């Protein structure tokens, strides 16, 4: 049974959104942290500088986690897919690997 029939263009669109978000959200998060750090350096207060460095570290960690989140989701779904006899793997590939999906 093909769950993806007629919906491949929707999955391709979602796949493009995921690809763009995977790249730009971490860049935006880390960039905002760098701006906060720059403001703290220019302000030259020790208390705000330590808070800004701590914030930058947490934002960098969040950016890396967001970047690797699709890989983690793919791993989890591959485990679930092993239980489900590969019924929806084609649909899932359309989202995570847009090049592997054939548009109807």
C-alpha positions, -999 to 999 in steps of 0.1 A, spaced: 0 0 0 15 33 -11 8 60 15 26 87 -5 5 86 -37 -7 120 -46 11 137 -16 47 137 -28 46 174 -38 35 182 -2 63 161 12 88 178 -11 76 212 0 79 202 37 113 188 30 125 221 15 113 239 46 131 214 69 163 218 49 162 256 51 153 256 88 180 231 96 206 256 82 192 290 90 178 286 126 212 276 141 229 305 122 203 329 135 206 316 171 244 318 171 243 352 154 220 366 181 243 353 208 273 370 191 254 403 189 245 400 226 282 393 234 293 423 213 268 446 232 282 433 265 318 439 254 310 474 243 291 481 275 322 469 294 304 457 325 318 425 340 284 412 351 268 416 317 299 401 300 297 369 319 260 366 313 265 372 276 293 346 274 271 321 292 242 329 269 264 325 238 275 291 250 239 279 255 229 293 222 257 275 204 247 243 220 211 249 210 221 256 175 241 224 172 212 204 187 188 219 162 212 211 134 214 174 144 177 171 154 166 158 119 192 131 121 180 120 156 144 120 143 154 99 113 171 74 136 140 71 158 117 67 128 140 41 113 136 21 145 98 25 144 98 17 107 115 -17 114 84 -26 134 60 -13 107 74 -33 77 86 -2 57 51 11 49 58 48 53 95 50 47 91 64 12 70 93 26 96 99 53 124 100 27 105 127 8 108 150 38 144 142 49 160 136 15 141 157 -10 162 144 -39 151 108 -33 114 117 -38 97 114 -72 70 141 -78 38 127 -92 
